[in-house]
Amino acid sequence: MKHAVVEHASCDEADRQALYDQIEAEFDAIKQRYRAKLGPEDVAYIKGLRLKSRIAEVLGRGLLWISPDPLTFSLGVAFTWLHRNLESIEIGHNVLHGQYDYFPEIPQFHSHNFKWKAPVDEEGWRREHNGQHHVHTNVYEMDPDLNHGILRMNDRQPWNKYHLWQVPTYLFAAYPIVLYGFNAQNLGFRQADRATRFPQGNEGYAPVFPGGDEKTLRRRHWLSVGRVMAKEYLVMPLLAFATGYSFFKVMLGNMLVDGLNNYWISLTIQATHLTEPLQPEDALAHKGRWYLSQLDSTVNFKGGRRMSILWGHLNYQIEHHLFPDVPSRHYPDMAREVKQVCAKYNIPYKCNPNWGVAIRQYLSAMWRYSFPPKPPVRAAPVPGQQA
């Protein structure tokens, strides 16, 4: 890493370890302060979000069902998208991180009880996302989210011809169905595909340990995907048809919602994970060093508090990676304290001015790594010197 605070040439190992201790203490103190603040307001927040989500679903599906004109159809898509989006990231993703496990009065929002309204197997997500990605963030061949699917996002990873097509493949094929793709990755199916298709197999990609034999995993995959697809593309359109409304209009509306929801989540998540530089494998050796690796691997972008809810507060990706089990509604306040610590120790705090800039930076990196690495430039021989 390039942090002057820990990489200065005059900083010996004892000084470095002492500094890691100080950084660990600073961030642990922030975490404990906010954990001590948890209480009824957090319970009210998550229950209120679920209520708003249900209201949006009723309005959205009702408008899609009966919409007599393009305006009401568009409103139906918008409200249904709001429901699906809240359930996917600000509720589902954060609940599965254990952010509400502290509250015995809301067991339905405890991570091991929660049923996600997304096409994702909950256990597979907790294993891959919580247990691997958040622990080994940006560590080569240890973080499954660093390079997933066919994605190549660093020079160390071997290049092959499939990477030439990664930008259009992700923008037009992977991102419209990204949650379905995440499920396939979390359950280990993507690594099996790469093993047969890529010349180097899974070299450069982290193995996923989903737990279970292939038959069980396939069953879990289709159960999690099927519960969403059956509702969106069979039950709701058939109910509309049975009551005299258009089967195809409801199906089209649900397809648009699905695509928009997946695009929104894709570009939020990908634009806030800075895939360079890679982190050392020993980042876990010291918690202070691990905190620094999380700061080095993620990037925020600015946005208002209400919009942050629609992003699942993942525009505060730094705070999410430092404190993944603290309720996300606290991230804007925690960010101020994190910035103070970063300034104190001369640690870069990376934040893009808006979502658009964050997306452009990510896409430019994806484009750059689509191509094979350039061969090193050889110095010209000095006249009269033997080659």
N, C-alpha and C positions, 0 to 999 in steps of 0.2 A: 504494500500500500504506500501511498505517497503522503501520508499524514506526517507533517513536520514534527509533530509532538512526539511521535514514537519511532521515527525512522532517521532522526538526525545522527550523523556519523559519530558525534561525541557521546551519544547516549549508549551506555553499556547495558548489558543484560539485566543487571540488578536495578538500574534506573528504569529500564523499560518495564520490568515486572511491577515496580512500585507505581509507575504511571498507569498500568493496566488496573491495578488495585484501586486507584483513585477514580478512574473512569467507571469501573464497576460500581463503586460506592455511590457515585453521582446518579447513575441511571437507576440503580436499585432504589435509591431514595425517592426518585420521582415516582416509580412504580408503587411503592408502599404508600406514598401520600395519596395517590388517587384510589388505591384499593381501600384506604381508610374512609374515603368519601362515599363509597358505594352505599346505596340505600334505596328508599322508596321511589326516588325520582328515576332511578334506572329501571325499576320494575314497571313504573308507569310509562316510561319511554317505550320499552319493547312491547308492552301490551297495547299501547296507543298506536304503534306502527302496525301491529297485526290488525287492529280495528280499521285503520285507514286502508290497509291493503284489501280487506274484505269489502269495504264500501266501494273502492275502485273496481274490484272485480264484478260486483253486482251491476254497477253503472256501465262498465265496459261491455260485459257480456250481454246485458240487456239491450244496449244500443246496437251492438253488432247483430243481434237477433232480429230486431224489428226495424232497423234503419231503412227509412224510405228514400234517402238521398245521400249523396257523397259526403255531406257535412256531418251528418249523424254517424255515418260509417267511420269517418275519420276520428270522431270523438270516441267511438267505441274502441277503435284500435288504440288510441292514446290512453284511455283509462285502463284497458286490459294490460297494456304494456306497463303502466305504472304498477299495477298489481304484481305482474310477473317479475318486474325489476326489484321491487321492495323485497319480495320473497326470496329472490335469488341471492342478493348481495348484502343489503343492510340487515336483513333478518337472518337468512339461512347461513351465509358464509360466516358471519360473526358469531352466531349461536354455536356453530360447529367448532369454533375455536374455544369454546368453553367460557365465553364472556359473561354468561348468565348462570353459570353453574353455582355461583355463590348464594343464590336466592332460593331457599327451600319452598317458598310460596308459589313459584312458577316452574314446576317440574317439566312442563311441556316445552320449556325453553332451555332445558339442560341438554348438553351436547350429545349424550348417549341415549336420550329419549326422543330427540327431535326427528321429525319426518320432513325432509326437504321437498318443497314444491318445485323441484328441478330434476332433470333427468340424470341424476348423479347418485351413485351408491354412497351412503353416508360413511360406512366403515372404510371403504376404499379411499374416500377423500381424506378422512382423518389420518390414515396411514401415510398416504403419499404427500398430501399438502402440509398437514401439521407436523407429521413425524419425520419427513425427509426434507422437503423444500424449506420450511422455516428453520430447520436446524442447520442444514448444510447449504445455505443460500449462496449461489454462484460458485460453489466448489466443483471443479471439473470431475465428471463421472460420479458425483455424489448427489447433485441437485437435479431431480428429474424435470424440473420446470425451466432449467437453464436452456437446454436444447430438447424440445419435445417434438413428437411427430417426425417430420423430416427437417425441422428447423436447425439451422447452423448459425450461431451467433458469437463465435470467437475464432481466432486464428489457429488455436491449438487443435480444434476439432477437424478431423480429416474431411476434405471436400470430395463430393462426387456429383455426377451430372444432375441428380434430383434437386440439388440446391439451386441450380440455375432458375428453377421455377418456383422457389419458395414464396416470393412476394405475391404473384397472382394466385398461387395455390392457397395461401392463407387468407388473402383479402376476399377471394370469390368462392372458395370452397370450404376452408376450415372455420373461418370466423363466423359465418352464418349459422353454424351448428356447433359452436365451440364447446358448449356444456356437454353435448353428447360425446364429443371428442375427448374431453377431459375424463369422462367416465371410462372410455376405452383405455386411456393412458393409465389411469389410477389402478385399473385391474390387470395391467400388464400386457394388453393385447398389442400395443404399439411396438414394444420391443421384439415381439415375435415377428411382426411384419418387417422390421428393419433387419432382423437376422437373416431373412430370406432374400430381401431386395437389395440391400446395400452391400457394395464390395467389401467394406470393412465391418459389416455387421453392425453391432451396437457400440463400436469404439467411439468414444466421445460423448456417449449418452449414458445417463445414470440408470442402473437397474432399479426396477420397482419391485417391491416385495408385498404383493396384495394379500397374501394369506388365503390358502384354499387351493383345491385342485381345479383344473381347467373347467370341468363340468359345472362345479359349484360357482365358479366365477362367471361363466357364461350365463348361468341362471340369474345371478345377481345383476348382471349387466342388463339383461332383457327385462327383468322386473322393474328396475329403476327407470329405464328408458320407456318401457311400455306403459307405466302408470301415467306418464305425461302425454305420450302420443295417443293413447286411447282416449283420454279426456279431451284433448285439443282437436283431434282429427277424426274421432268417431262419435263419442258420446254427445258432445255439444252440437256438431252438425246434424246428427240424427234427431236430437230433441227439437232443433229448429224445424227440420223437415216434418216431424210428427205434428207440429203445431201450425203448420201451414206457411212456414217461412223458408228461406232459401238455404238448403244444405251447403251449396257451393260458396255462398257469400260468407257464411260463418267460417267455413274452412279457410277461405282466402284471408279473412281477417285474422284468424289464429296463426296462419302461416306468416303473415306480416309481423305480428306481435313476436313470434318466435325468433324470426330473423333479426328484428330490431333489438330485442333483448340480448341475443347472443353477440351481435356486433358491439353493442354498448359495453357489455362486460369484457369482451376481448380487448377493445381499445383502451379501456380503463386499466385493466390488469397489466397488459403488455407495456403500455407507455410509462408505467411507474416502476418497472423492474429494469434498472440499468444493467445490462448484461456484461458490462466491462467496467473495471478489470475483474478477472477471475480471483477468487479468494484462496488462501492456502488451506491445505487439509487440516492443519493443526489449529485452525481458528477456535475450535472448541476447547483447546487446552487451557484457556483462561477465559472466564466470563467477560472480563473487560475487553479482551481481544475479540471475542465474539460480538460484543456490542459494536465495536468498530467495523467489523465485517458487514454487519447489517446496514450501517450508515453508508458504507462504501458500495453496497449492492443495490440500493433503492434510491428513488428520486420522487419528490413530491411535485404537485402542480397546484397553483392557486385556484381557489374557488370559494363561493359563499357557503354559509352553513347549510342552507336548504339544498343547494345543489350537491353538497357533500353527502347528504343522505342518499341521493340518487346514484352517487358513485360508491355507495357503501363505505364512505369515509376512506376509500382507498386512494384518494388524492393526497391523503396523509400516509402514504405507504411506509415512510420512514418510521413513524410512530407505531404503525401496525406491526412492523417487523421487530421493533424493539419491545413492544408490549402487546403481543397478539391476544392475550386473554383478559385485557382490560376493555370494558365496553367502549365501542368506537365513538360514542357521542362525546367522549372526553378528549379525543385526539386533538381537536383545535386548541384546547387549553394546554395540553401536554406539549404541543409543538413549541409553544413559547419558551418553556423550560428547557426543552431539548436544544433549541437554538442557543440559549444562554450557555449551556454546557459546551456545546461545539465551539462557540466563540472563546470561551475560557481556555480551551485546550488546543485551539487552532485546528479544529477538525472541520473539513468542508461539510456544509449542510446544503444538499442539492435540491433546488426547487425551481421548476419551470414557471414562467409567468402565467401560463394558461394551458388548458388541455390540448389545444391545437398545436402548440409548440412541442409539447410532450409527445404527441402522436407523430409529428414530423421527424423528431429526433429518433424515435424508435424505428420508423419505417426506413429512414436513411441508413441506420445500422443494419437492418435486415437486408436492404439492397446491397450494401457493401459486402456483406458476408455471403451473398449469393454466388460470388465469383471465386475462383481458386486464388490462393495467396500468390502474390507476386514473388518471383524468385529473387533472392538477395542480389543486390548490385555488387559486382566484383570491381575492386579498385583497378584502375588502369596500371599496367606495369611501368615501373620507372625505367627510362631508357638506360641501356647498358647493364640492367640487372637481370639475372637469370630468372626464367619463369618457374 
